[in-house]
Amino acid sequence: MIAEIIVNSSVNELNRTFDYEVPEEYTIGENIDIGYRVLVSFANRKSFDIGYIIGFKERSDFKCKKISKVCDRAFDNEKFMLAKRMARRYFCNLSDILKLLVPPGTVNNVDKIKPKKERCIRLTQNFKDNESNFKIKTEKQKKVVDFLKDNVEMPVFILVDVTGTTMAVIKSLEEKGVCESFYVQVSRNPFVNKNIKKSFPLPLTDEQKEVISKVELDKTQTYLIHGVTGSGKTEVYLQIIDKVLNEGKNAIVLVPEISLTPQITDRFLSRFGRVVAILHSKLSGGERYDEWHRIMNHEARIVIGARSALFAPIENVGVIIIDEEHDSSYKSETTPKYDAREVANEFSKIYNCPLILGSATPDIRTYYKAVTEKSIILLELKNRISSFGMPTVNIVDMRNELANGNKSVFSESLFKAIQNNVARKEQTMLFLNRRGYSTFIMCRDCGYVVKCDKCDVAMTYHITKNLLLCHYCGAEKKNVSICPSCKSNNIRYFGTGTQKIELQINKTFPNASVIRMDVDTTQTKNAHETILQKFKDEKIDILLGTQMITKGHDFENVTLVGVLAADSSLNIGDYRAQERTFQLLTQVCGRSGRGEKLGKAIIQTYMPDEFSIQCAKDGDYIKFYNEEIKVREKLNYPPFCDIIIAVISGGDEAEVSKDAKLLFDIMNADFETFKPMPAPISKINDNFRWRILVKAKVTDDVIDKLNYCLENFSNMKSNDTKISFDINSNNMV
């Protein structure tokens, strides 16, 4: 019997099956089948490669090697068919999709992560039967023996701790044959240090009851819960999942940011206990591996995590929930460039279960489908749970502040509001969507800007390391005090990042405690949770952060939110700039006043009349949507079309330019294709980049044509040139 195998590779030329002989000891349907991972000898490599069995046949036209080892089953036939559709839609190798279905940490090495085993101690049967023949000499030895008599067996580290003894004493007892060691497999528990108290369902408002009553659990249907910030969407999720569990089914919950995971995980753990499994990138490899296997072994019934948690090996799913569905992190920017919302819709069909999307600021495309196409059922939560309602929001025109001589980053009204909050022992959140100390460094004499050697971008100064960092490739440079171009010492720092603001807060509000949350402060394990827990438990006065702090967090004592530069997201060169600005401002303002105190938000801007800022002030999503959808329709932007971005990249600028024009000629016959141009960031990590934009409503026919164009181009392009297609990318650069 011959197995058709896809080799684990992203090389385009290897995106096909290879024939391998099935060893005689394996029988299809018993110990080998479609979906199994195997090790095979590929080409002339000395090491083995991972492959995935996707079919069988009686014979091959080639002389075949034998499969070297059969490992485990990674997917069933339904998930394999979905993987094929995904590979076609997202223009990638099938193996790129299949990687998502295997245990974390084992994509490139099946045995990389081992199960954790714990050494335990127990009395030997010989000692139990013939205790009188053994001499227990010391009090410590006697203490160990007596403890094991009462407890049968015990992990060695606990035994040492409880009895106050040493490993030498235990070793001596082992040598006498009194006790023996053995190993048991244990789960690496990411919740082991959490002190979670049991919680119970909260009383529901009439709006919440109505939403829950309208969700049909035994039907493939997508729902959008459009609920203002603080309206109790999470409690709705919890009570829907409770119904699902009572019916004997399981649940998947996706959250966008790793920073959201601690609070929502705590809510789920306190309600449901250890049937909750968590999957996200900040867990150790071993923890993710063990959580994956808890799910596989039916020990966990609720999976919570970022977009990749969608591919967890959970069965009998009764509901899929995507919280903060508008968030850009649900769209992958690396291969495979899938949209978790689209894939979740496919999974809901496989499981015959509802898909629930929730947001206070839904994606324009999602809301359009709900109100126009009716393919999504719209459910609304229009009111906050808090008796004080929504926070009051004020806009400050920073042009007036500057005219009045205030050059500080804090307007007069925000300064006074922070002072008052500190005095009242109430907490403040300050939002600035730019990390680092300064955006760029420039010589005032000649205009030289320090740029990354590998990317066409200015480097950002980080004061804590006294280094210049590239936020695209991660390159580092020493800070400069002398201009490399004209040798002038007239070097100045421009722009403001969270590091600079933190220093200014310490100087301006010396009596206030502050904690910063951005990429630089959250790189270590559990850093997100530590920062948020400190802010909550230690009543730190001010939490300063990037968009990590804008959504999902619920702190009862936060009564003031300050937005330091509302304009930054308006100037990103993207048709979604207004939408993203409205979403960010609405979400971050919604962090204020979620307890039993009146909330307030202050938005600082140099563009106070911008429509998105005014709508965010009023918290009026419908007004914003109605105006934005008119603009989108007039300019033929999503949801009225899809935008496909083709990025052509390589180390030779001339070859990249030539191949971009070649691709344009191939594509222009079938699509509304815009002429190739250098990408807005024309070089990243020593790769020159050109871009082609295509506007088309993506259908199966369009996908087929794009794949055909990609295949033709791949056969004609230069060897070193790379090509990627992306539908409705979050990143237009």
ZAZABA-545815 format. One record per residue (C-alpha): residue in three letters; x negated, y negated, z. Coordinates in steps of 0.5 Angstrom, whole numbers, padded with zeros to 4 digits, always signed. Last residue first. Example, Ala and Ser with C-alpha at 12.3 -4.5 7.8 and 13.67 -1.06 7.14 Angstrom:
2
SER-0027+0002+0014/ALA-0025+0009+0016/
***
This chain:
733
VAL-0005-0098+0008/MET+0003-0097+0008/ASN+0003-0092+0014/ASN+0009-0090+0016/SER+0010-0086+0010/ASN+0016-0085+0006/ILE+0014-0079+0002/ASP+0007-0078+0002/PHE+0002-0075-0004/SER-0005-0074-0003/ILE-0011-0074-0008/LYS-0018-0072-0007/THR-0024-0074-0012/ASP-0030-0070-0012/ASN-0029-0065-0018/SER-0026-0071-0022/LYS-0019-0070-0024/MET-0016-0066-0030/ASN-0014-0059-0027/SER-0012-0063-0020/PHE-0008-0068-0024/ASN-0004-0063-0028/GLU-0002-0059-0021/LEU+0000-0066-0018/CYS+0004-0068-0024/TYR+0008-0061-0023/ASN+0009-0062-0016/LEU+0012-0069-0017/LYS+0016-0066-0022/ASP+0019-0060-0018/ILE+0020-0065-0012/VAL+0024-0070-0017/ASP+0028-0064-0019/ASP+0029-0062-0011/THR+0031-0069-0010/VAL+0028-0075-0007/LYS+0031-0082-0010/ALA+0025-0085-0013/LYS+0020-0091-0012/VAL+0013-0089-0014/LEU+0007-0093-0011/ILE+0000-0091-0013/ARG-0006-0092-0009/TRP-0014-0093-0009/ARG-0018-0091-0004/PHE-0026-0091-0003/ASN-0028-0086+0002/ASP-0034-0088+0006/ASN-0030-0087+0013/ILE-0024-0091+0010/LYS-0025-0096+0004/SER-0020-0100+0001/ILE-0016-0102+0006/PRO-0010-0105+0003/ALA-0011-0099-0002/PRO-0014-0101-0009/MET-0009-0101-0014/PRO-0006-0096-0019/LYS+0000-0099-0023/PHE+0007-0098-0020/THR+0011-0092-0022/GLU+0018-0092-0024/PHE+0018-0084-0025/ASP+0018-0079-0031/ALA+0013-0081-0036/ASN+0009-0086-0031/MET+0007-0080-0027/ILE+0001-0077-0032/ASP-0001-0084-0034/PHE-0001-0086-0027/LEU-0005-0080-0025/LEU-0011-0082-0030/LYS-0011-0089-0028/ALA-0012-0087-0021/ASP-0018-0082-0023/LYS-0022-0087-0027/SER-0021-0092-0020/VAL-0024-0086-0016/GLU-0029-0084-0021/ALA-0032-0091-0021/GLU-0031-0092-0013/ASP-0035-0085-0012/GLY-0034-0083-0005/GLY-0027-0080-0006/SER-0020-0082-0005/ILE-0013-0082-0009/VAL-0007-0084-0005/ALA+0000-0083-0008/ILE+0005-0086-0004/ILE+0012-0084-0005/ILE+0018-0089-0003/ASP+0025-0086-0003/CYS+0031-0090-0005/PHE+0037-0093-0003/PRO+0035-0092+0004/PRO+0030-0094+0003/TYR+0028-0100-0001/ASN+0031-0102-0008/LEU+0030-0110-0007/LYS+0037-0112-0006/GLU+0039-0106-0003/ARG+0034-0106+0003/VAL+0035-0114+0004/LYS+0043-0112+0004/ILE+0041-0107+0009/GLU+0037-0112+0014/GLU+0043-0116+0014/ASN+0048-0111+0017/TYR+0043-0107+0021/PHE+0041-0113+0025/LYS+0048-0115+0026/ILE+0049-0108+0028/TYR+0043-0108+0033/ASP+0045-0114+0037/GLY+0041-0114+0043/ASP+0042-0121+0043/LYS+0034-0123+0044/ALA+0033-0117+0039/CYS+0037-0120+0034/GLN+0034-0127+0035/ILE+0027-0123+0034/SER+0029-0120+0028/PHE+0032-0126+0024/GLU+0026-0130+0025/ASP+0027-0137+0028/PRO+0022-0136+0034/MET+0016-0135+0029/TYR+0010-0137+0034/THR+0013-0132+0039/GLN+0013-0131+0046/ILE+0019-0126+0048/ILE+0021-0127+0056/ALA+0025-0121+0059/LYS+0030-0121+0065/GLY+0033-0116+0069/LEU+0038-0117+0075/LYS+0037-0112+0080/GLU+0040-0105+0082/GLY+0036-0101+0077/ARG+0035-0101+0070/GLY+0033-0109+0070/SER+0028-0109+0065/ARG+0025-0103+0061/GLY+0030-0106+0055/CYS+0026-0111+0053/VAL+0021-0106+0051/GLN+0026-0103+0047/THR+0029-0109+0044/LEU+0022-0112+0042/LEU+0019-0106+0039/GLN+0026-0104+0035/PHE+0027-0111+0032/THR+0019-0112+0030/ARG+0019-0105+0027/GLU+0026-0107+0023/GLN+0023-0113+0021/ALA+0016-0110+0019/ARG+0019-0104+0015/TYR+0018-0107+0008/ASP+0010-0107+0010/GLY+0005-0112+0010/ILE+0004-0112+0017/ASN+0005-0119+0019/LEU+0012-0118+0023/SER+0009-0113+0028/SER+0004-0119+0031/ASP+0009-0124+0031/ALA+0012-0122+0038/ALA+0006-0124+0042/LEU+0006-0124+0049/VAL+0012-0120+0050/GLY+0014-0121+0058/VAL+0018-0116+0062/LEU+0021-0118+0068/THR+0026-0114+0073/VAL+0022-0107+0074/ASN+0024-0104+0081/GLU+0028-0099+0078/PHE+0023-0096+0073/ASP+0025-0092+0067/HIS+0020-0091+0062/GLY+0023-0088+0055/LYS+0021-0094+0051/THR+0016-0100+0050/ILE+0010-0098+0055/MET+0006-0094+0050/GLN+0007-0100+0045/THR+0001-0103+0048/GLY+0000-0104+0055/LEU+0000-0108+0062/LEU+0003-0106+0068/ILE+0004-0111+0073/ASP+0005-0111+0081/ILE+0003-0104+0083/LYS+0008-0101+0087/GLU+0004-0096+0089/ASP+0009-0090+0087/LYS+0011-0093+0081/PHE+0005-0096+0078/LYS+0001-0091+0080/GLN+0006-0085+0077/LEU+0005-0089+0071/ILE-0002-0089+0071/THR-0003-0082+0073/GLU+0002-0079+0068/HIS-0002-0083+0062/ALA-0008-0080+0065/ASN-0006-0073+0065/LYS-0012-0071+0061/THR-0017-0076+0059/GLN-0016-0081+0054/THR-0011-0085+0057/THR-0015-0092+0059/ASP-0017-0093+0052/VAL-0011-0091+0048/ASP-0007-0096+0052/MET-0004-0097+0059/ARG-0007-0102+0064/ILE-0006-0103+0071/VAL-0005-0110+0075/SER-0005-0112+0082/ALA-0003-0119+0084/ASN-0006-0124+0088/PRO-0011-0126+0083/PHE-0006-0128+0078/THR-0009-0133+0073/LYS-0016-0129+0074/ASN-0014-0122+0074/ILE-0009-0123+0069/GLN-0014-0126+0064/LEU-0018-0120+0065/GLU-0013-0116+0063/ILE-0011-0120+0057/LYS-0018-0119+0055/GLN-0017-0112+0055/THR-0011-0112+0052/GLY-0013-0115+0046/THR-0014-0122+0044/GLY-0016-0125+0037/PHE-0022-0128+0035/TYR-0029-0128+0039/ARG-0035-0133+0037/ILE-0042-0132+0035/ASN-0046-0139+0034/ASN-0052-0135+0035/SER-0054-0137+0028/LYS-0059-0131+0024/CYS-0055-0133+0017/SER-0053-0126+0016/PRO-0054-0121+0022/CYS-0051-0127+0026/ILE-0054-0127+0033/SER-0050-0124+0039/VAL-0048-0118+0037/ASN-0045-0112+0040/LYS-0048-0105+0039/LYS-0044-0101+0034/GLU-0039-0095+0034/ALA-0035-0091+0029/GLY-0029-0089+0031/CYS-0026-0088+0023/TYR-0020-0092+0023/HIS-0020-0096+0030/CYS-0028-0098+0029/LEU-0031-0100+0035/LEU-0036-0106+0037/LEU-0039-0104+0044/ASN-0040-0108+0051/LYS-0037-0101+0054/THR-0031-0105+0058/ILE-0031-0111+0053/HIS-0029-0107+0047/TYR-0030-0111+0041/THR-0026-0109+0035/MET-0029-0108+0028/ALA-0027-0111+0022/VAL-0024-0107+0016/ASP-0027-0104+0010/CYS-0029-0097+0013/LYS-0036-0094+0013/ASP-0040-0100+0015/CYS-0035-0102+0020/LYS-0035-0110+0019/VAL-0038-0116+0023/VAL-0035-0122+0020/TYR-0039-0127+0017/GLY-0036-0134+0016/CYS-0043-0138+0015/ASP-0043-0142+0021/ARG-0037-0140+0026/CYS-0040-0133+0025/MET-0034-0128+0027/ILE-0032-0123+0031/PHE-0026-0119+0031/THR-0019-0117+0034/SER-0022-0118+0041/TYR-0022-0115+0048/GLY-0019-0108+0046/ARG-0012-0106+0044/ARG-0007-0109+0041/ASN+0001-0109+0041/LEU+0001-0113+0047/PHE+0007-0112+0052/LEU+0007-0114+0060/MET+0011-0110+0065/THR+0013-0114+0071/GLN+0015-0111+0078/GLU+0018-0114+0084/LYS+0015-0115+0090/ARG+0019-0122+0091/ALA+0012-0126+0091/VAL+0010-0122+0085/ASN+0016-0123+0081/ASN+0016-0131+0082/GLN+0009-0131+0080/ILE+0011-0127+0074/ALA+0017-0132+0072/LYS+0013-0138+0073/PHE+0007-0136+0068/LEU+0013-0133+0063/SER+0016-0140+0064/GLU+0010-0144+0063/SER+0007-0140+0057/PHE+0002-0135+0058/VAL-0004-0134+0053/SER-0006-0140+0055/LYS-0007-0146+0051/ASN-0002-0150+0054/GLY-0003-0158+0052/ASN+0004-0159+0050/ALA+0003-0158+0043/LEU+0001-0151+0044/GLU+0007-0150+0049/ASN+0011-0152+0043/ARG+0008-0148+0038/MET+0009-0142+0043/ASP+0016-0142+0042/VAL+0019-0138+0048/ILE+0025-0134+0047/ASN+0029-0132+0053/VAL+0032-0125+0054/THR+0037-0124+0060/PRO+0037-0116+0062/MET+0043-0112+0060/GLY+0048-0110+0065/PHE+0048-0111+0072/SER+0052-0105+0074/SER+0047-0101+0072/ILE+0049-0095+0067/ARG+0049-0099+0061/ASN+0054-0100+0056/LYS+0055-0099+0049/LEU+0054-0091+0049/GLU+0056-0089+0042/LEU+0057-0083+0037/LEU+0056-0083+0030/ILE+0057-0076+0026/ILE+0051-0075+0021/SER+0053-0074+0014/LYS+0058-0079+0014/GLU+0054-0082+0008/THR+0056-0089+0010/VAL+0056-0090+0017/ALA+0052-0084+0019/LYS+0047-0084+0013/TYR+0046-0091+0014/TYR+0044-0090+0021/THR+0039-0085+0020/ARG+0036-0089+0014/ILE+0036-0096+0019/ASP+0032-0092+0024/PRO+0036-0092+0030/THR+0035-0098+0036/ALA+0038-0095+0042/SER+0036-0088+0040/GLY+0038-0081+0040/LEU+0039-0076+0035/ILE+0042-0069+0036/LEU+0042-0063+0032/PRO+0047-0058+0033/CYS+0046-0051+0032/ASN+0047-0045+0027/TYR+0040-0043+0028/ILE+0037-0043+0021/LYS+0041-0049+0019/SER+0039-0053+0026/PHE+0032-0051+0024/GLU+0033-0054+0017/ASN+0035-0061+0020/ALA+0029-0060+0025/VAL+0025-0060+0019/GLU+0028-0067+0016/ARG+0027-0070+0023/ALA+0020-0067+0024/ASP+0018-0071+0018/TYR+0012-0067+0015/LYS+0005-0070+0012/PRO+0002-0063+0013/THR-0003-0066+0013/THR-0004-0072+0017/GLU+0000-0078+0018/SER+0006-0074+0021/LYS+0013-0077+0021/TYR+0016-0076+0028/SER+0011-0081+0031/SER+0014-0087+0027/ASP+0020-0087+0033/HIS+0027-0088+0030/GLU+0029-0081+0034/GLU+0028-0084+0041/ASP+0030-0077+0043/ILE+0030-0071+0038/ILE+0035-0066+0041/ILE+0036-0059+0038/VAL+0041-0055+0041/GLY+0043-0047+0042/VAL+0037-0044+0040/ASN+0037-0036+0040/GLU+0030-0036+0039/ILE+0024-0040+0041/PRO+0017-0039+0038/ALA+0015-0046+0038/PHE+0015-0050+0031/LEU+0019-0056+0034/ALA+0014-0057+0039/SER+0010-0060+0033/ARG+0014-0066+0034/ALA+0012-0068+0041/GLY+0014-0064+0047/ILE+0020-0060+0051/VAL+0022-0053+0050/ILE+0028-0050+0054/ARG+0029-0043+0055/ALA+0022-0041+0058/GLU+0021-0034+0060/HIS+0023-0031+0054/ASN+0016-0028+0052/MET+0015-0032+0046/ILE+0016-0038+0051/ARG+0012-0036+0056/HIS+0007-0035+0051/TRP+0007-0042+0048/GLU+0006-0044+0055/ASP+0000-0040+0056/TYR-0003-0042+0050/ARG-0002-0050+0051/GLU-0005-0049+0058/GLY-0011-0045+0055/GLY-0012-0051+0050/SER-0011-0056+0056/LEU-0005-0060+0056/LYS-0006-0067+0053/SER-0004-0065+0046/HIS+0003-0063+0048/LEU+0008-0057+0049/ILE+0012-0057+0055/ALA+0016-0051+0058/VAL+0022-0051+0062/VAL+0025-0045+0065/ARG+0021-0047+0071/GLY+0026-0051+0074/PHE+0033-0053+0071/ARG+0035-0060+0074/SER+0028-0062+0077/LEU+0024-0060+0071/PHE+0028-0063+0066/ARG+0028-0070+0070/ASP+0020-0069+0071/THR+0019-0067+0064/ILE+0023-0074+0062/GLN+0018-0078+0066/PRO+0012-0074+0064/THR+0013-0074+0057/LEU+0014-0081+0055/SER+0007-0083+0055/ILE+0006-0077+0050/GLU+0010-0081+0045/PRO+0016-0078+0041/VAL+0020-0074+0045/LEU+0023-0067+0042/VAL+0028-0063+0046/ILE+0029-0056+0044/ALA+0034-0051+0047/ASN+0036-0044+0049/LYS+0042-0040+0049/GLY+0046-0036+0054/GLU+0052-0040+0054/ASN+0051-0043+0060/LEU+0044-0045+0057/VAL+0048-0049+0052/LYS+0053-0052+0057/ASP+0047-0054+0061/ILE+0043-0057+0055/ILE+0049-0061+0054/GLN+0049-0064+0061/LEU+0041-0065+0060/TYR+0042-0069+0054/VAL+0048-0073+0056/GLU+0043-0075+0063/THR+0038-0077+0058/LYS+0043-0082+0054/GLY+0045-0085+0060/SER+0046-0093+0058/GLY+0039-0095+0060/THR+0037-0098+0053/VAL+0043-0098+0049/GLY+0046-0092+0046/HIS+0047-0090+0039/ILE+0048-0082+0039/LEU+0047-0080+0032/TYR+0050-0073+0031/THR+0048-0067+0026/GLN+0052-0061+0025/THR+0051-0054+0024/LYS+0056-0051+0029/ASP+0057-0047+0035/LEU+0055-0053+0040/GLU+0061-0058+0038/VAL+0059-0065+0040/LYS+0065-0069+0041/SER+0066-0067+0049/ILE+0059-0070+0050/VAL+0060-0077+0047/GLU+0067-0077+0051/LYS+0064-0076+0057/GLN+0058-0081+0057/GLU+0063-0086+0055/ASP+0068-0085+0061/THR+0062-0085+0065/LEU+0059-0079+0068/PRO+0057-0077+0075/LEU+0050-0074+0076/PRO+0048-0067+0075/PHE+0044-0064+0080/SER+0037-0065+0082/LYS+0032-0060+0086/LYS+0025-0064+0088/ILE+0019-0064+0084/ASN+0012-0064+0087/LYS+0008-0063+0081/ASN+0001-0060+0082/VAL+0002-0054+0079/PHE+0006-0057+0073/PRO+0001-0055+0068/ASN+0001-0048+0070/ARG-0004-0044+0067/SER-0001-0037+0067/VAL-0004-0031+0071/GLN-0006-0024+0068/VAL-0008-0020+0074/TYR-0015-0017+0076/PHE-0017-0012+0081/SER-0022-0012+0087/GLU-0022-0006+0092/CYS-0022-0006+0099/VAL-0025-0001+0105/GLY-0029+0003+0100/LYS-0035+0001+0105/GLU-0038-0003+0099/GLU-0032-0007+0098/LEU-0032-0009+0105/SER-0039-0012+0105/LYS-0036-0016+0099/ILE-0030-0019+0102/VAL-0035-0021+0108/ALA-0040-0024+0103/MET-0034-0028+0100/THR-0033-0032+0106/THR-0028-0032+0112/GLY-0023-0037+0114/THR-0017-0032+0114/VAL-0013-0036+0109/ASP-0018-0039+0105/VAL-0022-0033+0103/LEU-0015-0029+0102/ILE-0013-0035+0098/PHE-0019-0035+0093/VAL-0019-0027+0093/PRO-0012-0027+0090/MET-0008-0023+0095/GLU-0005-0016+0096/VAL-0001-0012+0101/ASN+0001-0018+0105/ASP+0001-0015+0112/LYS-0004-0010+0111/LEU-0008-0015+0107/PHE-0008-0020+0113/ASP-0010-0014+0118/VAL-0016-0012+0114/VAL-0019-0019+0113/LYS-0018-0021+0120/LYS-0022-0014+0122/GLN-0028-0016+0117/LYS-0028-0023+0120/GLU-0028-0020+0127/THR-0034-0015+0125/LYS-0036-0008+0125/ILE-0030-0005+0122/LYS-0032+0003+0122/PHE-0028+0007+0117/ASN-0026+0014+0118/SER-0020+0012+0122/GLU-0017+0009+0116/ASN-0016+0015+0113/ASP-0010+0015+0108/LYS-0010+0007+0108/PHE-0018+0007+0107/ASN-0017+0012+0101/GLN-0012+0008+0098/THR-0016+0002+0098/LEU-0014-0004+0101/ARG-0012-0010+0096/ILE-0016-0016+0093/CYS-0015-0020+0087/ARG-0019-0023+0082/GLU-0015-0028+0077/LYS-0014-0027+0069/LYS-0013-0033+0064/PRO-0011-0030+0057/LYS-0017-0031+0052/ILE-0017-0037+0048/LYS-0022-0037+0042/ASP-0019-0030+0040/VAL-0015-0031+0034/ASN-0020-0036+0031/ASN-0018-0042+0026/VAL-0011-0043+0028/THR-0012-0040+0035/GLY-0012-0046+0040/PRO-0005-0047+0040/PRO-0001-0040+0038/VAL+0001-0040+0031/LEU+0007-0043+0027/LEU+0004-0049+0025/LYS-0002-0046+0022/LEU+0004-0043+0017/ILE+0005-0050+0014/ASP-0002-0051+0012/SER-0003-0044+0010/LEU+0003-0046+0005/ASN-0002-0051+0002/CYS+0001-0058+0001/PHE+0005-0062-0003/TYR+0010-0064+0003/ARG+0016-0062-0001/ARG+0013-0055-0003/ALA+0010-0053+0003/MET+0016-0055+0007/ARG+0020-0050+0002/LYS+0015-0045+0003/ALA+0015-0046+0011/LEU+0022-0045+0011/MET+0022-0038+0007/PHE+0017-0036+0012/LYS+0021-0038+0018/GLU+0027-0034+0016/ASN+0022-0028+0014/ASP+0019-0028+0021/PHE+0013-0032+0024/ALA+0006-0031+0027/ARG+0006-0023+0028/ASP+0000-0021+0032/CYS-0007-0019+0030/VAL-0008-0013+0025/LYS-0016-0012+0023/SER-0020-0011+0017/ILE-0015-0011+0012/LYS-0018-0007+0007/LYS-0022-0009+0000/CYS-0018-0009-0006/LYS-0021-0007-0013/PHE-0016-0011-0018/ASP-0009-0010-0021/SER-0006-0008-0015/ARG-0001-0003-0013/GLU+0005-0001-0009/LYS+0007-0008-0007/PHE+0007-0012+0000/GLY+0009-0019+0002/ILE+0007-0026+0006/ILE+0002-0023+0010/TYR-0002-0029+0013/GLY-0010-0029+0013/ILE-0015-0031+0018/ASP-0022-0030+0015/PHE-0028-0025+0018/SER-0035-0027+0018/LYS-0041-0025+0013/ARG-0037-0029+0007/ASN-0038-0026+0001/ALA-0031-0027-0002/PHE-0026-0026+0004/SER-0027-0020+0009/VAL-0020-0020+0012/LEU-0017-0021+0019/VAL-0010-0021+0020/ARG-0004-0025+0022/TYR+0003-0022+0021/GLY+0009-0025+0018/ILE+0011-0020+0013/ASP+0010-0013+0017/ILE+0005-0009+0021/ASN+0006-0004+0027/GLU+0013-0001+0025/GLY+0016-0005+0019/ILE+0011-0003+0015/THR+0007+0003+0017/TYR-0001+0002+0019/GLU-0006+0008+0021/GLU-0007+0008+0013/PRO-0010+0001+0013/VAL-0007-0004+0008/GLU-0011-0005+0002/TYR-0012-0013+0001/ASP-0009-0017-0005/PHE-0010-0025-0005/THR-0004-0030-0005/ARG-0005-0037-0008/ASN-0007-0044-0005/LEU-0014-0042-0005/GLU-0016-0047-0011/ASN-0012-0052-0007/VAL-0017-0052-0001/SER-0014-0052+0005/SER-0015-0045+0008/ASN-0012-0040+0012/VAL-0012-0034+0007/ILE-0005-0032+0004/ILE-0005-0025+0004/GLU-0001-0020-0001/ALA-0001-0013+0002/ILE-0002-0007-0002/MET+0000+0000+0000/
***
